[in-house]
Amino acid sequence: MVMADHLNVKSVPVFILAGGLGTRISEESHAKPKPMIEVGDLPVLLHLMKSYYARGFSDFVICAGYRSWSIKEYFLNYQAQNNHLEIDHREALHKPATAFSSNEAQEKWRVRVIDTGLNSMTGARIARAFDLVNAVEAIDTFAVTYGDGLSDVDMVKELQFHREKNKIGTILGVKPTARFGKLEVGSDQVVEGFLEKPESKQGLINGGFFFFKKDFRKYLSTDESCILERAPLEKLAKDRELMVFEHSGFWHPMDTLRDKNYLQNLWETGKAPWVIKNEK
């Protein structure tokens, strides 16, 4: 793994898109935002954050929308969930509950949950959250990712690549795995080969892990109709300011219940590639 210190990854805020409705996995997202659907005993959002954190990133901006309170509530209770709890009302009833002793495994991170609008599209969510954060603390470089996809990509290497290429944006490029088995059929209709889940012959697709210079803000709009993957990225590519960081390792979105079950199985069998060995 590339050493994170010289890249100062702690100064790079990670904007996580977590405000969509998740209609394709409505079996679970009707009651919670899709990033709060659990894989194992943790929301997929937390798996994602822990993956960044294990690589040195510690500043997270969650771009919330649909059922944003469930995300806020989770992090309001996170310390209590991960520590012993003390409630002492012997002298004052208004004294708040506090952590009793400390859990060394608890992450030392900053989490900001920002309401970016119920109906806002991805570009608008980033623009609105960026403006709020930048007004308090000037942003130079920032990361963006979707709150419903997991990968074993080394974000530090991607950040290093981003800085070396010195373009405004870097996008993770991945090759999707075909969902169905592929038949290799001869002219006589005899099956000559079968691949259960072949690597798609489709070119690289958007893997959803980005790095941007602050200059990317001018490509975005706070109008709720602004879609990151449309005009902003299309214009950035047209301006030749978008690089691709290719990744051939594990990458999987959680778009459907089938995806969720697949990730759950990896977790239960101890084969979750997105978990780093030293992850706490």
NUZA-638142 format. One record per residue (C-alpha): x, y, z; residue in one letter; residue number from 1. Coordinates in nm, 3 decimals, always signed. Layout:
# NUZA-638142
+---------+---------+---------+-----+-----+
:      px :      py :      pz : res :   n :
+---------+---------+---------+-----+-----+
:       X :       Y :       Z :   a : NUM :
...
+---------+---------+---------+-----+-----+
//
This chain:
# NUZA-638142
+---------+---------+---------+-----+-----+
:      px :      py :      pz : res :   n :
+---------+---------+---------+-----+-----+
:  +0.000 :  +0.000 :  +0.000 :   m :   1 :
:  +0.126 :  +0.349 :  -0.086 :   v :   2 :
:  +0.217 :  +0.541 :  +0.229 :   m :   3 :
:  -0.062 :  +0.788 :  +0.301 :   a :   4 :
:  +0.130 :  +1.040 :  +0.513 :   d :   5 :
:  +0.311 :  +1.223 :  +0.236 :   h :   6 :
:  -0.016 :  +1.258 :  +0.044 :   l :   7 :
:  -0.184 :  +1.410 :  +0.351 :   n :   8 :
:  -0.498 :  +1.204 :  +0.297 :   v :   9 :
:  -0.642 :  +1.323 :  +0.629 :   k :  10 :
:  -0.694 :  +1.663 :  +0.468 :   s :  11 :
:  -0.901 :  +1.514 :  +0.185 :   v :  12 :
:  -1.274 :  +1.512 :  +0.264 :   p :  13 :
:  -1.467 :  +1.215 :  +0.128 :   v :  14 :
:  -1.812 :  +1.309 :  -0.001 :   f :  15 :
:  -2.043 :  +1.008 :  +0.008 :   i :  16 :
:  -2.366 :  +1.014 :  -0.194 :   l :  17 :
:  -2.631 :  +0.870 :  +0.034 :   a :  18 :
:  -2.955 :  +1.046 :  -0.052 :   g :  19 :
:  -3.121 :  +0.840 :  -0.325 :   g :  20 :
:  -3.437 :  +0.634 :  -0.295 :   l :  21 :
:  -3.285 :  +0.297 :  -0.388 :   g :  22 :
:  -3.591 :  +0.185 :  -0.582 :   t :  23 :
:  -3.425 :  -0.128 :  -0.725 :   r :  24 :
:  -3.376 :  -0.268 :  -0.377 :   i :  25 :
:  -3.707 :  -0.145 :  -0.240 :   s :  26 :
:  -3.749 :  -0.466 :  -0.038 :   e :  27 :
:  -3.525 :  -0.298 :  +0.220 :   e :  28 :
:  -3.490 :  +0.066 :  +0.118 :   s :  29 :
:  -3.856 :  +0.148 :  +0.184 :   h :  30 :
:  -3.764 :  +0.184 :  +0.552 :   a :  31 :
:  -3.411 :  +0.325 :  +0.528 :   k :  32 :
:  -3.170 :  +0.483 :  +0.278 :   p :  33 :
:  -2.996 :  +0.223 :  +0.065 :   k :  34 :
:  -2.653 :  +0.295 :  +0.220 :   p :  35 :
:  -2.798 :  +0.201 :  +0.560 :   m :  36 :
:  -2.891 :  -0.151 :  +0.446 :   i :  37 :
:  -2.680 :  -0.392 :  +0.646 :   e :  38 :
:  -2.420 :  -0.634 :  +0.521 :   v :  39 :
:  -2.341 :  -0.848 :  +0.822 :   g :  40 :
:  -2.420 :  -0.632 :  +1.121 :   d :  41 :
:  -2.301 :  -0.306 :  +0.965 :   l :  42 :
:  -2.462 :  -0.067 :  +0.716 :   p :  43 :
:  -2.291 :  -0.078 :  +0.378 :   v :  44 :
:  -2.215 :  +0.291 :  +0.436 :   l :  45 :
:  -2.001 :  +0.199 :  +0.735 :   l :  46 :
:  -1.819 :  -0.075 :  +0.543 :   h :  47 :
:  -1.731 :  +0.189 :  +0.286 :   l :  48 :
:  -1.616 :  +0.443 :  +0.544 :   m :  49 :
:  -1.406 :  +0.184 :  +0.726 :   k :  50 :
:  -1.239 :  +0.096 :  +0.396 :   s :  51 :
:  -1.138 :  +0.460 :  +0.345 :   y :  52 :
:  -1.042 :  +0.499 :  +0.711 :   y :  53 :
:  -0.812 :  +0.196 :  +0.703 :   a :  54 :
:  -0.619 :  +0.377 :  +0.428 :   r :  55 :
:  -0.583 :  +0.699 :  +0.626 :   g :  56 :
:  -0.888 :  +0.903 :  +0.526 :   f :  57 :
:  -1.073 :  +1.039 :  +0.828 :   s :  58 :
:  -1.298 :  +1.325 :  +0.713 :   d :  59 :
:  -1.639 :  +1.220 :  +0.581 :   f :  60 :
:  -1.922 :  +1.429 :  +0.438 :   v :  61 :
:  -2.239 :  +1.229 :  +0.392 :   i :  62 :
:  -2.469 :  +1.383 :  +0.131 :   c :  63 :
:  -2.804 :  +1.276 :  +0.271 :   a :  64 :
:  -3.157 :  +1.314 :  +0.142 :   g :  65 :
:  -3.412 :  +1.034 :  +0.163 :   y :  66 :
:  -3.469 :  +0.940 :  +0.529 :   r :  67 :
:  -3.164 :  +1.140 :  +0.632 :   s :  68 :
:  -3.261 :  +1.115 :  +0.999 :   w :  69 :
:  -3.179 :  +0.745 :  +1.004 :   s :  70 :
:  -2.820 :  +0.829 :  +0.907 :   i :  71 :
:  -2.796 :  +1.109 :  +1.164 :   k :  72 :
:  -2.945 :  +0.889 :  +1.433 :   e :  73 :
:  -2.698 :  +0.611 :  +1.358 :   y :  74 :
:  -2.396 :  +0.836 :  +1.404 :   f :  75 :
:  -2.545 :  +1.013 :  +1.705 :   l :  76 :
:  -2.560 :  +0.672 :  +1.873 :   n :  77 :
:  -2.237 :  +0.537 :  +1.726 :   y :  78 :
:  -2.019 :  +0.613 :  +2.027 :   q :  79 :
:  -2.271 :  +0.454 :  +2.263 :   a :  80 :
:  -2.288 :  +0.149 :  +2.039 :   q :  81 :
:  -1.912 :  +0.104 :  +2.044 :   n :  82 :
:  -1.837 :  +0.178 :  +2.409 :   n :  83 :
:  -1.958 :  +0.094 :  +2.756 :   h :  84 :
:  -2.227 :  +0.339 :  +2.866 :   l :  85 :
:  -2.261 :  +0.541 :  +3.184 :   e :  86 :
:  -2.580 :  +0.721 :  +3.289 :   i :  87 :
:  -2.532 :  +0.902 :  +3.620 :   d :  88 :
:  -2.836 :  +1.091 :  +3.750 :   h :  89 :
:  -2.743 :  +1.076 :  +4.117 :   r :  90 :
:  -2.673 :  +1.448 :  +4.139 :   e :  91 :
:  -2.835 :  +1.593 :  +3.829 :   a :  92 :
:  -3.109 :  +1.452 :  +3.609 :   l :  93 :
:  -2.999 :  +1.657 :  +3.310 :   h :  94 :
:  -2.649 :  +1.510 :  +3.301 :   k :  95 :
:  -2.609 :  +1.338 :  +2.964 :   p :  96 :
:  -2.506 :  +0.978 :  +2.912 :   a :  97 :
:  -2.137 :  +0.933 :  +2.843 :   t :  98 :
:  -1.902 :  +0.661 :  +2.726 :   a :  99 :
:  -1.763 :  +0.461 :  +3.014 :   f : 100 :
:  -1.398 :  +0.377 :  +2.956 :   s : 101 :
:  -1.292 :  +0.387 :  +2.593 :   s : 102 :
:  -1.289 :  +0.151 :  +2.301 :   n : 103 :
:  -0.951 :  +0.180 :  +2.128 :   e : 104 :
:  -1.100 :  +0.031 :  +1.814 :   a : 105 :
:  -1.343 :  +0.319 :  +1.768 :   q : 106 :
:  -1.252 :  +0.532 :  +1.469 :   e : 107 :
:  -1.104 :  +0.877 :  +1.523 :   k : 108 :
:  -1.286 :  +1.040 :  +1.237 :   w : 109 :
:  -1.506 :  +1.339 :  +1.160 :   r : 110 :
:  -1.850 :  +1.273 :  +1.016 :   v : 111 :
:  -2.075 :  +1.546 :  +0.880 :   r : 112 :
:  -2.424 :  +1.453 :  +0.762 :   v : 113 :
:  -2.566 :  +1.719 :  +0.531 :   i : 114 :
:  -2.924 :  +1.735 :  +0.406 :   d : 115 :
:  -2.887 :  +1.795 :  +0.034 :   t : 116 :
:  -3.254 :  +1.772 :  -0.062 :   g : 117 :
:  -3.504 :  +1.493 :  -0.100 :   l : 118 :
:  -3.520 :  +1.506 :  -0.479 :   n : 119 :
:  -3.170 :  +1.631 :  -0.561 :   s : 120 :
:  -2.965 :  +1.445 :  -0.817 :   m : 121 :
:  -2.604 :  +1.341 :  -0.760 :   t : 122 :
:  -2.434 :  +1.655 :  -0.894 :   g : 123 :
:  -2.658 :  +1.885 :  -0.695 :   a : 124 :
:  -2.593 :  +1.690 :  -0.375 :   r : 125 :
:  -2.218 :  +1.729 :  -0.415 :   i : 126 :
:  -2.243 :  +2.099 :  -0.502 :   a : 127 :
:  -2.466 :  +2.178 :  -0.203 :   r : 128 :
:  -2.251 :  +1.985 :  +0.043 :   a : 129 :
:  -1.928 :  +2.125 :  -0.106 :   f : 130 :
:  -2.047 :  +2.484 :  -0.065 :   d : 131 :
:  -2.139 :  +2.432 :  +0.300 :   l : 132 :
:  -1.811 :  +2.264 :  +0.387 :   v : 133 :
:  -1.594 :  +2.497 :  +0.179 :   n : 134 :
:  -1.747 :  +2.801 :  +0.349 :   a : 135 :
:  -1.612 :  +2.677 :  +0.681 :   v : 136 :
:  -1.291 :  +2.512 :  +0.569 :   e : 137 :
:  -1.135 :  +2.568 :  +0.227 :   a : 138 :
:  -1.122 :  +2.253 :  +0.015 :   i : 139 :
:  -0.831 :  +2.182 :  -0.217 :   d : 140 :
:  -0.879 :  +1.818 :  -0.318 :   t : 141 :
:  -1.181 :  +1.603 :  -0.239 :   f : 142 :
:  -1.303 :  +1.249 :  -0.295 :   a : 143 :
:  -1.649 :  +1.143 :  -0.407 :   v : 144 :
:  -1.808 :  +0.801 :  -0.395 :   t : 145 :
:  -2.147 :  +0.635 :  -0.395 :   y : 146 :
:  -2.274 :  +0.503 :  -0.064 :   g : 147 :
:  -2.377 :  +0.166 :  -0.202 :   d : 148 :
:  -2.073 :  +0.011 :  -0.367 :   g : 149 :
:  -1.774 :  -0.176 :  -0.227 :   l : 150 :
:  -1.428 :  -0.240 :  -0.369 :   s : 151 :
:  -1.077 :  -0.337 :  -0.269 :   d : 152 :
:  -0.931 :  -0.045 :  -0.465 :   v : 153 :
:  -0.645 :  +0.132 :  -0.290 :   d : 154 :
:  -0.777 :  +0.488 :  -0.272 :   m : 155 :
:  -0.435 :  +0.618 :  -0.168 :   v : 156 :
:  -0.284 :  +0.490 :  -0.492 :   k : 157 :
:  -0.569 :  +0.648 :  -0.683 :   e : 158 :
:  -0.509 :  +0.979 :  -0.503 :   l : 159 :
:  -0.138 :  +0.959 :  -0.585 :   q : 160 :
:  -0.227 :  +0.891 :  -0.951 :   f : 161 :
:  -0.468 :  +1.186 :  -0.945 :   h : 162 :
:  -0.201 :  +1.423 :  -0.818 :   r : 163 :
:  +0.065 :  +1.296 :  -1.056 :   e : 164 :
:  -0.158 :  +1.344 :  -1.360 :   k : 165 :
:  -0.255 :  +1.693 :  -1.240 :   n : 166 :
:  -0.596 :  +1.696 :  -1.404 :   k : 167 :
:  -0.915 :  +1.823 :  -1.243 :   i : 168 :
:  -1.073 :  +1.481 :  -1.204 :   g : 169 :
:  -0.992 :  +1.111 :  -1.173 :   t : 170 :
:  -1.250 :  +0.835 :  -1.207 :   i : 171 :
:  -1.211 :  +0.470 :  -1.116 :   l : 172 :
:  -1.249 :  +0.249 :  -1.422 :   g : 173 :
:  -1.360 :  -0.111 :  -1.373 :   v : 174 :
:  -1.469 :  -0.397 :  -1.596 :   k : 175 :
:  -1.808 :  -0.533 :  -1.496 :   p : 176 :
:  -1.861 :  -0.903 :  -1.442 :   t : 177 :
:  -2.133 :  -1.047 :  -1.663 :   a : 178 :
:  -2.436 :  -1.160 :  -1.462 :   r : 179 :
:  -2.507 :  -1.466 :  -1.673 :   f : 180 :
:  -2.309 :  -1.762 :  -1.797 :   g : 181 :
:  -2.166 :  -1.736 :  -2.146 :   k : 182 :
:  -2.206 :  -2.013 :  -2.401 :   l : 183 :
:  -1.949 :  -2.059 :  -2.673 :   e : 184 :
:  -2.143 :  -2.224 :  -2.954 :   v : 185 :
:  -2.002 :  -2.378 :  -3.271 :   g : 186 :
:  -2.159 :  -2.364 :  -3.617 :   s : 187 :
:  -2.328 :  -2.700 :  -3.554 :   d : 188 :
:  -2.497 :  -2.566 :  -3.238 :   q : 189 :
:  -2.274 :  -2.777 :  -3.012 :   v : 190 :
:  -2.169 :  -2.596 :  -2.699 :   v : 191 :
:  -1.790 :  -2.577 :  -2.718 :   e : 192 :
:  -1.734 :  -2.385 :  -2.397 :   g : 193 :
:  -1.913 :  -2.247 :  -2.096 :   f : 194 :
:  -1.806 :  -1.969 :  -1.862 :   l : 195 :
:  -2.019 :  -1.923 :  -1.549 :   e : 196 :
:  -1.944 :  -1.552 :  -1.496 :   k : 197 :
:  -1.707 :  -1.431 :  -1.764 :   p : 198 :
:  -1.546 :  -1.092 :  -1.748 :   e : 199 :
:  -1.755 :  -0.865 :  -1.962 :   s : 200 :
:  -1.610 :  -0.768 :  -2.300 :   k : 201 :
:  -1.763 :  -0.427 :  -2.241 :   q : 202 :
:  -1.508 :  -0.151 :  -2.189 :   g : 203 :
:  -1.437 :  +0.017 :  -1.860 :   l : 204 :
:  -1.732 :  +0.156 :  -1.667 :   i : 205 :
:  -1.765 :  +0.413 :  -1.391 :   n : 206 :
:  -1.649 :  +0.242 :  -1.069 :   g : 207 :
:  -1.773 :  +0.526 :  -0.852 :   g : 208 :
:  -1.454 :  +0.625 :  -0.669 :   f : 209 :
:  -1.347 :  +0.976 :  -0.770 :   f : 210 :
:  -1.093 :  +1.242 :  -0.680 :   f : 211 :
:  -1.136 :  +1.604 :  -0.783 :   f : 212 :
:  -0.957 :  +1.934 :  -0.753 :   k : 213 :
:  -1.165 :  +2.217 :  -0.612 :   k : 214 :
:  -1.194 :  +2.351 :  -0.969 :   d : 215 :
:  -1.452 :  +2.081 :  -1.038 :   f : 216 :
:  -1.706 :  +2.289 :  -0.846 :   r : 217 :
:  -1.757 :  +2.514 :  -1.148 :   k : 218 :
:  -1.882 :  +2.212 :  -1.345 :   y : 219 :
:  -2.155 :  +2.148 :  -1.089 :   l : 220 :
:  -2.479 :  +2.323 :  -1.005 :   s : 221 :
:  -2.691 :  +2.334 :  -0.691 :   t : 222 :
:  -3.000 :  +2.298 :  -0.909 :   d : 223 :
:  -3.158 :  +1.968 :  -0.804 :   e : 224 :
:  -3.160 :  +1.846 :  -1.165 :   s : 225 :
:  -2.779 :  +1.842 :  -1.188 :   c : 226 :
:  -2.663 :  +1.484 :  -1.247 :   i : 227 :
:  -2.293 :  +1.421 :  -1.183 :   l : 228 :
:  -2.270 :  +1.154 :  -1.452 :   e : 229 :
:  -2.421 :  +1.375 :  -1.723 :   r : 230 :
:  -2.315 :  +1.733 :  -1.798 :   a : 231 :
:  -2.044 :  +1.774 :  -1.530 :   p : 232 :
:  -1.842 :  +1.463 :  -1.617 :   l : 233 :
:  -1.921 :  +1.489 :  -1.988 :   e : 234 :
:  -1.792 :  +1.847 :  -1.995 :   k : 235 :
:  -1.487 :  +1.752 :  -1.786 :   l : 236 :
:  -1.404 :  +1.474 :  -2.033 :   a : 237 :
:  -1.458 :  +1.708 :  -2.330 :   k : 238 :
:  -1.214 :  +1.950 :  -2.169 :   d : 239 :
:  -0.964 :  +1.663 :  -2.140 :   r : 240 :
:  -0.949 :  +1.712 :  -1.765 :   e : 241 :
:  -1.067 :  +1.365 :  -1.659 :   l : 242 :
:  -0.827 :  +1.074 :  -1.604 :   m : 243 :
:  -0.912 :  +0.710 :  -1.543 :   v : 244 :
:  -0.750 :  +0.498 :  -1.273 :   f : 245 :
:  -0.797 :  +0.139 :  -1.385 :   e : 246 :
:  -0.882 :  -0.126 :  -1.129 :   h : 247 :
:  -0.894 :  -0.498 :  -1.203 :   s : 248 :
:  -0.967 :  -0.618 :  -0.850 :   g : 249 :
:  -1.290 :  -0.657 :  -0.660 :   f : 250 :
:  -1.572 :  -0.414 :  -0.727 :   w : 251 :
:  -1.942 :  -0.468 :  -0.668 :   h : 252 :
:  -2.240 :  -0.234 :  -0.641 :   p : 253 :
:  -2.541 :  -0.303 :  -0.420 :   m : 254 :
:  -2.819 :  -0.222 :  -0.662 :   d : 255 :
:  -3.052 :  -0.516 :  -0.601 :   t : 256 :
:  -3.141 :  -0.769 :  -0.333 :   l : 257 :
:  -2.932 :  -1.019 :  -0.526 :   r : 258 :
:  -2.629 :  -0.791 :  -0.490 :   d : 259 :
:  -2.695 :  -0.751 :  -0.120 :   k : 260 :
:  -2.714 :  -1.126 :  -0.071 :   n : 261 :
:  -2.389 :  -1.172 :  -0.265 :   y : 262 :
:  -2.205 :  -0.923 :  -0.045 :   l : 263 :
:  -2.362 :  -1.078 :  +0.264 :   q : 264 :
:  -2.231 :  -1.420 :  +0.165 :   n : 265 :
:  -1.879 :  -1.284 :  +0.117 :   l : 266 :
:  -1.897 :  -1.128 :  +0.462 :   w : 267 :
:  -2.032 :  -1.439 :  +0.634 :   e : 268 :
:  -1.767 :  -1.665 :  +0.478 :   t : 269 :
:  -1.480 :  -1.434 :  +0.572 :   g : 270 :
:  -1.405 :  -1.357 :  +0.208 :   k : 271 :
:  -1.498 :  -0.988 :  +0.195 :   a : 272 :
:  -1.225 :  -0.837 :  -0.027 :   p : 273 :
:  -1.302 :  -0.479 :  +0.077 :   w : 274 :
:  -1.192 :  -0.544 :  +0.437 :   v : 275 :
:  -0.827 :  -0.460 :  +0.505 :   i : 276 :
:  -0.649 :  -0.690 :  +0.749 :   k : 277 :
:  -0.550 :  -0.408 :  +0.983 :   n : 278 :
:  -0.897 :  -0.255 :  +0.970 :   e : 279 :
:  -1.024 :  -0.188 :  +1.318 :   k : 280 :
+---------+---------+---------+-----+-----+
//
